[in-house]
Amino acid sequence: MVHIFVRIVRRKESMIKIFYGDDRIKAKSEIDRFLGENYEVIEGGELKIGDLPNVFKGTSLFSEKRAILIKDISENQAVWEKVADFVDTEHKIAILETKLDKRKQGYKLLKSAGVEMKEFKLLDPPEKKMVFDIYEMALKDGKKAVEMCKKIENTSNPYMFVGLMVSQALKKYEWRAGTKEKRALKELSKLDMQMKTTSMQPWLLVQAFLLRVSQL
């Protein structure tokens, strides 16, 4: 009988980790957990290719193992494409990016090398979808929009609600720039001023606006 022994070689996990997304607070919290309390910070945009061996392989006077945060290195394309050459670094390296272009060679090389990448994305507030639906209804039927609005008054902030409504109205104006869209923006401007200067209940002011906007 012939016994065949197969040796499985596991690739060593890279000490480089990439954290990206527009939620910088959560990303920074994860970086602190990964690197610890004390670490070096390097601006990736200022690096040159010749600097990389010192960053990823060089030791410091105080320790052979370093903890380093590199910020926005993907914007430095020539350097970014060389980072994958140093995935075997012994140092803890965190790379912080706002966005990652997955079409770029630097990303593809690091992905192929098994570098861990975590995305931290800001979530839209729940009110955003509600505002869209209510505002769209108000343009057609103010009374129905008011009924929809009443259902969320106990769980939503009226000032945030109005701010999101302004954003929605601006988008509609950019798309169409019609008379009704322009008048709606003027009415929203009045509503915003009323909420800041009068003592009336904010939601009552919002309801009055919803009734008016359907008649523009």
C-alpha positions, 0 to 999 in steps of 0.5 A: 500500500502506498501512502501519499502525504499532502502538505498544506502550506498556509499563507501567512496572514498579512500584517497590513489591514486596509480601512476605508469608507466615509464613516471615519469615526468607526474606521478610526476606532477599529484602527486604534483597536488594531494598532494599540494606543501608540502608533506612527502616522504617515501621510501617504500622499507625501511618500515616494517609492524609495520610502517604502522599504523604510516604512514597511521593513525599517525598525525604530530606535525603540522597537523592532516591531512598529505600529503605523497608520498610513493615510490616503496612500491610494491617491499616490498611484505609483506608490500605491501599486508598490504596497503589495510588494511589502505584504510580508512586513512584520510591522502592524500597518493600517491604511486609512482611505476614504474611497478605494477604486477597485479598478486600480492595479494597487487594489487588485494586487493587495486583494490578490495578496489576501490583505484584509479590507474593511469598509465603514459606510455612513448609513442614511438616517431612517428619516431620509426615506420617509422625507422622500415619500412624504415630500413627493406625496405633498406635491400631489396631495397635501392632506395625505402627506400630513397623515403620513407625517403624523405617524412619524412625529413621535420618533423623528426630529422636526428640524432634521426632517425639514433639513432633509426636505430641503435637500430633496427639494434642491435635487428636484430643482436641479433635475427640472428647475420648473416654476413649481420646484422654485416656489417649493424652495421659497416655501421651504425657506419660509418654513425654515425661518418660521421654525427658528423665529416663532414659538409654534409647535414645529410639526404644526408648521411642517403640516401647514407647509405640506398643505401649501406645497400641494397648491403651488 
